[in-house]
Amino acid sequence: MELWLLFFPHLLSLKNRLSRLKPDAFLKVGFLLLLGGFFWAGTFYLVFRVLVYFQGVPEIGEYLTLKLLSMTFLTFFTILLFSNAIISLSSFYLSDDLFLLLSSPASLGNIYMSKLGETLLSSSWMVVLFGLPVFMAYGIVYRASIPYYLQLLPVLISFFILPSVLGISFTMILVNAFPARRVRDILLLLSLTVMVSLYLLFRFLQPEKLADPEAFSSLVEYFARMATPASPLLPSQWAAEALIPLLQRKGGEPLFYLGLLASNGVVALLFGSWLSRRLYLEGFSKSQEGRSARISQSRLLEGGLALLGRPLPLPYRALLAKEIKTFLRDRTQWSQLFLLGALMVVYIYNFSVLPLKKSPIGSFYLQNLLSFLNLGLAGFVLAAVGARFAFPAISLERNSFWIIKSSPLSLKRFLWGKFFLILPPLLILAEALIITTNLLLHVTPLMMGLSTATIFLMTFGIVGLGVGLGAIYPRFQVENVAQISTGFGGIIYMIYCLLFVGSIVVLEAWPVYLLFMAHLGYQNIGLYQWAGILLTFALLITLNLLAVLIPMGIGYKKLSEYEI
């Protein structure tokens, strides 16, 4: 009963938000549901086609499809482990309702269970969104019977509990181990751990070797390598073994592995409750202490800011100093840099191990084709980075936005100041990604020049969309800055970025093909073709200008009308 009372305010809050929705909010919800339906259907179709293709491969096709299920669970487990660890820092130590809960007669065990449920739901909904179409595709391709679908729900629930408890326990231990005034620095260590773990997991899988069977001395060794991620000690393997026999309709022990998952989930809950009684109150007390800002107050930093801001007008100089000092003081933002570093390492590493010489397509053509397709991939990476840095830029002012609005700095200059402060780092990142991958692919000078120029223009549009839409959909009242990009505005930003990057790649495909063939001497470009090429590049420049000016203009209007 007490545990139900702790969950009940969340249900009342949801009910109140739904009852106060305005008519335009229903349009937003409907749009999101429609978008989610298309996304779900697209994921299902993609996985369905892959499974059907694998089943058509002689001898090893069925083995590949079942291996893919095991790797999917392993990927989900890794994502859930670290998302729970990061989210639990806010829900267990930084949430506004903790003072009321800890001063109430509720037992510490029930408070732990309620916060665990809150953390589990926050971290698992995206995995459910991605996972359900995968599991449905498996069921349809294998023509699974009803027991498969009945087993799926308890398997997923038991599977989600384990990484949730482990992630929360990891955070509790770190909170108690860190100095009291640096509790937010835990996110920095968590991000480093994520980066190292992702790298180790990636090396553990060694996918580049699976693409080159000739690297193995025998077929037995090839199958042994494919079995590398499988281990009887991994919960991901238990979940896969609980479903695979129901898909194959062959001998197996699905109930045993379901029981193994469920029993370990119960033991994990008991362990987490015991650990919370030992560590939670002391850690919560430490997390409320302040933290000094030695770096942002150093003379060296002041001298560097003065030198860096000297060419800028005085208002932008002050804005630059404020942004850098705020970034240095809020170390929760530092963690994003380490995640970004991990993303870049894995991204570039993929290109360094591609077996291009073993492809049936000529390696020279394939290298330049991949260089062009890499524009779209790099654009999606930049969009993901923009969702973490460009889109939240306005909302990061939070309760201090009234100072900006009442200051001599106009909102238009403030908005463009944010744009030009975020643009240089993203330009450096974009050019570093493109140039490094092109050097690994050994592309022609023509493709190097076209790709670097295109990603340069594309970055302007991505930053403009981020800052502009961040001003259109500001979220000043959030407990955790990581929540800023997860709302309706963040989803709209990602959709527009995907459409923007996709449009650029599609528009540029034809002129790049003509220029590449002419560069090799296989085709001459006529007058009308030159006119079409110039017109296409003019459209590309126009599209990038619109991606900057339209959202920035609407964002300025929305901020001007915003009432504090």
MOFENUR-V454479 format. One record per residue. N is the residue number from 1. RES is the residue in one letter. PSI is psi in radians with two decimals (NA if undefined). OMEGA is omega in whole degrees, -180 to 180 (none if undefined). Layout:
n;res;psi;omega
N;RES;PSI;OMEGA
N;RES;PSI;OMEGA
This chain:
n;res;psi;omega
1;M;-0.75;-180
2;E;-0.71;179
3;L;-0.67;177
4;W;-0.69;178
5;L;-0.54;178
6;L;-0.55;177
7;F;-0.43;-172
8;F;-0.70;178
9;P;-0.57;178
10;H;-0.67;178
11;L;-0.70;177
12;L;-0.71;179
13;S;-0.75;178
14;L;-0.72;179
15;K;-0.75;-180
16;N;-0.71;179
17;R;-0.69;180
18;L;-0.63;-179
19;S;-0.40;-178
20;R;0.15;180
21;L;2.37;176
22;K;2.85;-179
23;P;-0.66;-179
24;D;-0.40;178
25;A;-0.59;178
26;F;-0.59;176
27;L;-0.70;178
28;K;-0.78;180
29;V;-0.75;178
30;G;-0.69;178
31;F;-0.74;179
32;L;-0.71;178
33;L;-0.72;178
34;L;-0.77;178
35;L;-0.77;178
36;G;-0.65;177
37;G;-0.78;178
38;F;-0.74;-180
39;F;-0.77;180
40;W;-0.78;-180
41;A;-0.69;179
42;G;-0.73;178
43;T;-0.75;179
44;F;-0.79;-178
45;Y;-0.73;-179
46;L;-0.84;180
47;V;-0.69;179
48;F;-0.80;-180
49;R;-0.67;179
50;V;-0.76;-179
51;L;-0.71;178
52;V;-0.70;178
53;Y;-0.77;179
54;F;-0.69;-179
55;Q;-0.39;178
56;G;-0.12;179
57;V;2.18;-177
58;P;2.57;171
59;E;-0.99;-171
60;I;0.06;-176
61;G;-0.88;-179
62;E;-0.61;178
63;Y;-0.68;179
64;L;-0.73;-179
65;T;-0.71;179
66;L;-0.58;177
67;K;-0.63;178
68;L;-0.64;178
69;L;-0.75;179
70;S;-0.74;179
71;M;-0.56;177
72;T;-0.81;178
73;F;-0.67;179
74;L;-0.72;177
75;T;-0.78;178
76;F;-0.72;-178
77;F;-0.74;179
78;T;-0.77;179
79;I;-0.79;-179
80;L;-0.66;-178
81;L;-0.83;-175
82;F;-0.51;175
83;S;-0.66;176
84;N;-0.68;180
85;A;-0.71;-178
86;I;-0.77;-178
87;I;-0.60;-178
88;S;-0.42;177
89;L;-0.66;178
90;S;-0.80;-174
91;S;-0.54;-177
92;F;-0.38;-172
93;Y;-0.40;-173
94;L;0.01;-179
95;S;2.54;-176
96;D;-0.39;-176
97;D;0.00;-176
98;L;-0.61;-180
99;F;-0.71;178
100;L;-0.77;-177
101;L;-0.76;-176
102;L;-0.34;176
103;S;-0.01;-179
104;S;2.94;178
105;P;-0.04;-178
106;A;2.48;180
107;S;2.67;-179
108;L;-0.58;179
109;G;-0.73;179
110;N;-0.63;176
111;I;-0.73;178
112;Y;-0.78;-178
113;M;-0.67;180
114;S;-0.73;179
115;K;-0.57;175
116;L;-0.76;177
117;G;-0.71;178
118;E;-0.76;180
119;T;-0.74;-178
120;L;-0.75;180
121;L;-0.70;-178
122;S;-0.59;-175
123;S;-0.33;-170
124;S;-0.25;-173
125;W;-0.63;180
126;M;-0.64;178
127;V;-0.67;177
128;V;-0.74;180
129;L;-0.74;179
130;F;-0.59;-171
131;G;-0.66;-175
132;L;-0.80;178
133;P;-0.52;177
134;V;-0.84;-178
135;F;-0.59;176
136;M;-0.67;178
137;A;-0.70;177
138;Y;-0.77;-179
139;G;-0.69;-178
140;I;-0.75;-179
141;V;-0.71;-179
142;Y;0.01;-177
143;R;0.92;-176
144;A;2.63;179
145;S;3.10;-177
146;I;-0.68;179
147;P;-0.53;178
148;Y;-0.83;-178
149;Y;-0.57;177
150;L;-0.58;-180
151;Q;-0.43;-173
152;L;-0.75;-177
153;L;-0.93;179
154;P;-0.54;177
155;V;-0.80;-178
156;L;-0.74;180
157;I;-0.83;179
158;S;-0.66;-179
159;F;-0.69;-179
160;F;-0.54;-176
161;I;-0.72;-174
162;L;-0.94;179
163;P;-0.49;178
164;S;-0.86;180
165;V;-0.73;-180
166;L;-0.74;179
167;G;-0.75;179
168;I;-0.74;179
169;S;-0.70;177
170;F;-0.76;179
171;T;-0.74;179
172;M;-0.73;180
173;I;-0.73;-179
174;L;-0.69;179
175;V;-0.69;179
176;N;-0.46;-178
177;A;-0.49;-177
178;F;2.72;171
179;P;2.56;-171
180;A;-0.62;-174
181;R;0.16;-178
182;R;0.67;-176
183;V;-0.59;-180
184;R;-0.33;177
185;D;-0.21;177
186;I;-0.65;180
187;L;-0.57;178
188;L;-0.80;179
189;L;-0.68;178
190;L;-0.72;-179
191;S;-0.68;175
192;L;-0.73;179
193;T;-0.72;177
194;V;-0.79;-178
195;M;-0.82;180
196;V;-0.73;-178
197;S;-0.71;177
198;L;-0.72;179
199;Y;-0.79;180
200;L;-0.70;178
201;L;-0.73;-180
202;F;-0.75;177
203;R;-0.53;179
204;F;-0.69;-179
205;L;-0.61;-179
206;Q;1.09;-176
207;P;-0.42;-178
208;E;-0.49;178
209;K;-0.56;178
210;L;-0.44;178
211;A;-0.11;-178
212;D;1.36;-178
213;P;-0.40;-179
214;E;-0.26;179
215;A;-0.17;-179
216;F;2.55;-177
217;S;-0.40;-179
218;S;2.88;178
219;L;-0.57;179
220;V;-0.73;179
221;E;-0.62;178
222;Y;-0.79;178
223;F;-0.61;178
224;A;-0.67;178
225;R;-0.67;178
226;M;-0.45;-179
227;A;0.08;-175
228;T;-0.85;-177
229;P;-0.27;-176
230;A;2.27;178
231;S;2.39;179
232;P;-0.16;180
233;L;-0.10;-178
234;L;2.26;175
235;P;-0.51;178
236;S;-0.63;178
237;Q;-0.63;176
238;W;-0.77;-179
239;A;-0.73;179
240;A;-0.73;-180
241;E;-0.38;177
242;A;-0.30;-177
243;L;-0.56;-174
244;I;-0.78;179
245;P;-0.54;179
246;L;-0.42;175
247;L;-0.77;-177
248;Q;-0.33;-175
249;R;0.69;178
250;K;-3.09;-180
251;G;2.53;-180
252;G;-3.09;-179
253;E;1.13;-178
254;P;-0.66;180
255;L;-0.61;178
256;F;-0.80;-178
257;Y;-0.56;173
258;L;-0.77;177
259;G;-0.62;178
260;L;-0.76;177
261;L;-0.85;-176
262;A;-0.77;-179
263;S;-0.70;177
264;N;-0.56;175
265;G;-0.74;178
266;V;-0.78;178
267;V;-0.67;179
268;A;-0.72;178
269;L;-0.73;178
270;L;-0.71;178
271;F;-0.75;180
272;G;-0.71;178
273;S;-0.74;177
274;W;-0.74;-179
275;L;-0.66;180
276;S;-0.64;178
277;R;-0.49;-179
278;R;-0.60;-169
279;L;-0.41;-165
280;Y;-0.88;-175
281;L;-0.72;178
282;E;-0.74;178
283;G;-0.68;178
284;F;-0.69;178
285;S;-0.72;179
286;K;-0.63;-175
287;S;-0.25;-178
288;Q;-0.12;180
289;E;2.74;-177
290;G;3.11;-179
291;R;2.34;-180
292;S;2.78;-179
293;A;1.18;-175
294;R;-0.71;-175
295;I;-0.82;-175
296;S;-0.18;179
297;Q;0.14;-177
298;S;2.63;179
299;R;-0.58;179
300;L;-0.74;178
301;L;-0.72;179
302;E;-0.73;178
303;G;-0.70;178
304;G;-0.70;178
305;L;-0.68;179
306;A;-0.70;179
307;L;-0.73;-178
308;L;-0.64;-177
309;G;0.03;-177
310;R;-0.72;-179
311;P;-0.22;-173
312;L;2.67;171
313;P;2.78;-174
314;L;-0.78;180
315;P;-0.73;-180
316;Y;-0.51;176
317;R;-0.76;178
318;A;-0.68;179
319;L;-0.69;178
320;L;-0.80;180
321;A;-0.72;-180
322;K;-0.77;-177
323;E;-0.76;-178
324;I;-0.73;179
325;K;-0.68;178
326;T;-0.71;179
327;F;-0.72;-179
328;L;-0.54;-179
329;R;-0.60;-179
330;D;1.61;-174
331;R;-0.10;173
332;T;-0.44;177
333;Q;-0.43;180
334;W;-0.61;-177
335;S;-0.53;180
336;Q;-0.57;-180
337;L;-0.66;180
338;F;-0.65;174
339;L;-0.68;178
340;L;-0.71;178
341;G;-0.73;178
342;A;-0.71;179
343;L;-0.75;-179
344;M;-0.71;-179
345;V;-0.84;-180
346;V;-0.70;-179
347;Y;-0.86;-179
348;I;-0.64;-180
349;Y;-0.63;179
350;N;-0.66;-179
351;F;-0.49;-177
352;S;-0.34;-176
353;V;0.15;179
354;L;2.24;179
355;P;1.18;-174
356;L;-0.59;-176
357;K;-0.33;180
358;K;0.04;-179
359;S;2.54;176
360;P;-0.36;175
361;I;2.54;178
362;G;2.32;-175
363;S;-0.57;-179
364;F;-0.80;179
365;Y;-0.70;-178
366;L;-0.66;179
367;Q;-0.81;-178
368;N;-0.55;175
369;L;-0.78;178
370;L;-0.60;177
371;S;-0.69;178
372;F;-0.79;178
373;L;-0.46;179
374;N;-0.41;175
375;L;-0.77;179
376;G;-0.75;180
377;L;-0.77;179
378;A;-0.62;177
379;G;-0.70;178
380;F;-0.64;176
381;V;-0.77;178
382;L;-0.65;177
383;A;-0.70;178
384;A;-0.70;177
385;V;-0.71;178
386;G;-0.57;177
387;A;-0.42;-180
388;R;-0.47;-173
389;F;-0.81;-176
390;A;-0.86;-177
391;F;-0.73;-180
392;P;0.01;-172
393;A;-0.72;-180
394;I;-0.76;-177
395;S;-0.37;180
396;L;-0.27;175
397;E;-0.50;175
398;R;-2.23;-175
399;N;-0.12;179
400;S;0.13;-178
401;F;-0.49;179
402;W;-0.49;178
403;I;-0.73;178
404;I;-0.76;-176
405;K;-0.50;-180
406;S;0.01;-179
407;S;2.90;177
408;P;-0.29;178
409;L;2.12;-179
410;S;2.70;-180
411;L;-0.60;180
412;K;-0.77;179
413;R;-0.61;177
414;F;-0.76;-179
415;L;-0.81;179
416;W;-0.50;174
417;G;-0.74;175
418;K;-0.74;-179
419;F;-0.87;-175
420;F;-0.27;174
421;L;-0.60;-179
422;I;-0.50;-174
423;L;-0.86;-176
424;P;-0.81;179
425;P;-0.67;180
426;L;-0.56;175
427;L;-0.75;178
428;I;-0.78;179
429;L;-0.81;-178
430;A;-0.85;-179
431;E;-0.62;178
432;A;-0.74;179
433;L;-0.85;-176
434;I;-0.84;-177
435;I;-0.75;-179
436;T;-0.82;-179
437;T;-0.62;177
438;N;-0.66;177
439;L;-0.66;178
440;L;-0.56;-180
441;L;-0.20;-179
442;H;0.92;-178
443;V;2.96;179
444;T;2.75;177
445;P;-0.57;179
446;L;-0.84;-180
447;M;-0.59;177
448;M;-0.78;-180
449;G;-0.78;-180
450;L;-0.76;-177
451;S;-0.70;179
452;T;-0.67;178
453;A;-0.70;-179
454;T;-0.79;-179
455;I;-0.48;176
456;F;-0.84;178
457;L;-0.68;-178
458;M;-0.59;-179
459;T;-0.64;177
460;F;-0.80;-179
461;G;-0.71;-179
462;I;-0.74;179
463;V;-0.71;178
464;G;-0.74;176
465;L;-0.70;-178
466;G;-0.91;-178
467;V;-0.73;-179
468;G;-0.85;179
469;L;-0.52;174
470;G;-0.54;175
471;A;-0.53;178
472;I;-0.66;-179
473;Y;1.15;-179
474;P;2.60;176
475;R;1.47;-178
476;F;-0.40;-176
477;Q;1.39;176
478;V;2.54;178
479;E;-0.56;-176
480;N;2.23;-177
481;V;-0.39;178
482;A;-0.33;-179
483;Q;-0.21;-175
484;I;-0.76;-175
485;S;0.04;-178
486;T;0.01;-180
487;G;-2.92;-179
488;F;-0.74;-180
489;G;-0.69;179
490;G;-0.68;178
491;I;-0.74;177
492;I;-0.71;179
493;Y;-0.80;-179
494;M;-0.65;179
495;I;-0.83;-180
496;Y;-0.65;178
497;C;-0.73;178
498;L;-0.75;178
499;L;-0.70;-180
500;F;-0.88;-180
501;V;-0.76;179
502;G;-0.69;179
503;S;-0.70;180
504;I;-0.76;-180
505;V;-0.75;-180
506;V;-0.77;-180
507;L;-0.60;-174
508;E;-0.19;-174
509;A;-0.87;-176
510;W;-0.89;180
511;P;-0.59;179
512;V;-0.68;178
513;Y;-0.79;-180
514;L;-0.80;-179
515;L;-0.66;-179
516;F;-0.79;180
517;M;-0.67;177
518;A;-0.61;179
519;H;-0.58;179
520;L;-0.15;179
521;G;0.22;-179
522;Y;-0.21;-175
523;Q;2.47;175
524;N;2.50;-179
525;I;2.10;180
526;G;3.13;-177
527;L;-0.79;-180
528;Y;-0.60;178
529;Q;-0.67;176
530;W;-0.69;178
531;A;-0.71;178
532;G;-0.66;179
533;I;-0.80;180
534;L;-0.68;178
535;L;-0.70;179
536;T;-0.78;179
537;F;-0.56;174
538;A;-0.68;177
539;L;-0.65;178
540;L;-0.77;178
541;I;-0.71;179
542;T;-0.75;180
543;L;-0.72;179
544;N;-0.68;177
545;L;-0.75;179
546;L;-0.66;180
547;A;-0.39;177
548;V;-0.90;-169
549;L;-0.72;-176
550;I;-0.95;179
551;P;-0.61;179
552;M;-0.68;178
553;G;-0.80;179
554;I;-0.65;179
555;G;-0.69;177
556;Y;-0.72;179
557;K;-0.75;180
558;K;-0.73;179
559;L;-0.60;179
560;S;-0.57;-179
561;E;-0.11;-176
562;Y;2.26;180
563;E;2.26;-179
564;I;NA;none
